[in-house]
Amino acid sequence: MPKMKTNSGAKKRFVLTGSGKIKRKHAFKSHILTKKTKKQKRNLTHFTLVSSADINNVKELLCLK
């Protein structure tokens, strides 16, 4: 049986915290920023945790399961 390969896109986008949770960045912060308010852009800057519905899929991409 060959080794499992980590998904290259996923390893660039997600970070594992010390307690085992998965951190991610917010979307919609890369371009077309002129029409977005300062408040919206500021709130998109921070990291957040992956939702419970998506944790299993992300762990599979990162070969953590």
C-alpha positions in Angstrom: 0.0 0.0 0.0 1.6 3.4 -1.0 1.8 6.3 1.3 -1.0 8.8 1.5 -0.1 12.1 -0.2 -1.2 15.4 1.5 -3.2 17.6 -0.8 -0.8 20.5 -1.8 -3.5 23.1 -1.9 -4.8 22.2 1.5 -1.4 22.2 3.2 -1.0 25.9 2.0 -4.4 26.9 3.3 -4.8 25.3 6.7 -2.8 25.3 9.9 -3.1 22.9 12.8 -3.3 24.6 16.3 -1.8 23.2 19.4 -5.1 21.8 20.6 -5.7 20.0 17.3 -8.2 22.4 15.8 -7.7 23.6 12.2 -7.2 27.3 11.4 -8.1 29.0 8.1 -8.1 32.4 6.6 -11.3 34.2 5.4 -12.2 34.3 1.8 -13.0 37.5 -0.3 -9.9 39.4 0.8 -7.6 39.1 -2.3 -9.0 41.4 -5.0 -12.0 43.7 -5.9 -11.5 45.4 -2.5 -12.7 48.9 -3.6 -16.4 48.1 -3.2 -15.9 46.5 0.2 -16.2 48.7 3.3 -13.3 49.2 5.7 -15.1 47.3 8.4 -15.7 44.3 6.1 -12.0 44.2 5.0 -10.8 44.5 8.6 -13.0 41.7 9.8 -11.8 39.4 6.9 -8.2 39.9 8.0 -8.5 37.6 11.1 -8.1 33.9 11.2 -10.9 31.6 12.2 -11.5 27.9 12.8 -12.8 25.4 10.2 -16.5 24.7 10.8 -17.5 21.4 12.3 -19.3 20.3 9.1 -16.0 20.6 7.1 -13.5 19.2 9.6 -13.6 15.6 8.4 -13.1 16.7 4.7 -10.1 18.9 5.6 -8.5 16.3 7.8 -8.7 13.8 5.0 -7.0 16.3 2.6 -4.3 16.8 5.2 -3.9 13.0 5.9 -4.8 13.4 9.6 -7.4 10.7 9.6 
